Amino acid sequence: MLLVEDVATTGGSMVKAIKILREQGAVVERAIVVVDRQEGGAQNLEPLNVRLESLVKASELLEINQ
């Protein structure tokens, strides 16, 4: 199963959602977000063995605006 979110910050809401989904029997291995704010979301998903993928990272957006 692929979890989809709009923005990842610390990943707290994704961690909660993954735990609930897994309690119901889902196999969650990846999460995709539109924007990764790079505030720990990817690192907080690692203990759950979930890889965070993003369409764009905050650092990339900052580069574009300079």
Contacts in CASP RR format, 6 or more apart in sequence:
PFRMAT RR
TARGET T0000
AUTHOR 0000-0000-0000
METHOD contacts of the structure
MODEL  1
MLLVEDVATTGGSMVKAIKILREQGAVVERAIVVVDRQEGGAQNLEPLNV
RLESLVKASELLEINQ
1 21 0 8 1.000
1 26 0 8 1.000
1 27 0 8 1.000
1 28 0 8 1.000
1 29 0 8 1.000
2 28 0 8 1.000
2 29 0 8 1.000
2 30 0 8 1.000
2 31 0 8 1.000
2 32 0 8 1.000
3 14 0 8 1.000
3 17 0 8 1.000
3 18 0 8 1.000
3 21 0 8 1.000
3 28 0 8 1.000
3 30 0 8 1.000
3 31 0 8 1.000
3 32 0 8 1.000
3 50 0 8 1.000
4 31 0 8 1.000
4 32 0 8 1.000
4 33 0 8 1.000
5 13 0 8 1.000
5 14 0 8 1.000
5 31 0 8 1.000
5 32 0 8 1.000
5 33 0 8 1.000
5 34 0 8 1.000
6 33 0 8 1.000
6 34 0 8 1.000
6 35 0 8 1.000
7 33 0 8 1.000
7 34 0 8 1.000
7 35 0 8 1.000
7 36 0 8 1.000
7 37 0 8 1.000
8 14 0 8 1.000
8 31 0 8 1.000
8 33 0 8 1.000
8 35 0 8 1.000
8 36 0 8 1.000
8 37 0 8 1.000
8 39 0 8 1.000
8 41 0 8 1.000
8 42 0 8 1.000
8 52 0 8 1.000
8 54 0 8 1.000
9 37 0 8 1.000
9 39 0 8 1.000
9 40 0 8 1.000
9 41 0 8 1.000
10 39 0 8 1.000
10 40 0 8 1.000
10 41 0 8 1.000
10 44 0 8 1.000
11 40 0 8 1.000
11 41 0 8 1.000
11 44 0 8 1.000
11 45 0 8 1.000
12 41 0 8 1.000
12 44 0 8 1.000
14 31 0 8 1.000
14 41 0 8 1.000
14 44 0 8 1.000
14 45 0 8 1.000
14 50 0 8 1.000
14 52 0 8 1.000
15 44 0 8 1.000
15 45 0 8 1.000
15 48 0 8 1.000
18 28 0 8 1.000
18 31 0 8 1.000
18 45 0 8 1.000
18 48 0 8 1.000
18 50 0 8 1.000
19 48 0 8 1.000
21 28 0 8 1.000
22 28 0 8 1.000
28 48 0 8 1.000
28 50 0 8 1.000
29 49 0 8 1.000
29 50 0 8 1.000
29 51 0 8 1.000
30 50 0 8 1.000
30 51 0 8 1.000
30 52 0 8 1.000
30 53 0 8 1.000
31 45 0 8 1.000
31 50 0 8 1.000
31 51 0 8 1.000
31 52 0 8 1.000
31 53 0 8 1.000
32 52 0 8 1.000
32 53 0 8 1.000
32 54 0 8 1.000
32 55 0 8 1.000
33 52 0 8 1.000
33 53 0 8 1.000
33 54 0 8 1.000
33 55 0 8 1.000
34 54 0 8 1.000
34 55 0 8 1.000
34 56 0 8 1.000
35 54 0 8 1.000
35 55 0 8 1.000
35 56 0 8 1.000
35 57 0 8 1.000
35 58 0 8 1.000
35 61 0 8 1.000
36 42 0 8 1.000
36 52 0 8 1.000
36 54 0 8 1.000
36 56 0 8 1.000
36 57 0 8 1.000
36 58 0 8 1.000
37 58 0 8 1.000
38 57 0 8 1.000
38 58 0 8 1.000
38 59 0 8 1.000
41 52 0 8 1.000
42 51 0 8 1.000
42 52 0 8 1.000
45 51 0 8 1.000
45 52 0 8 1.000
END
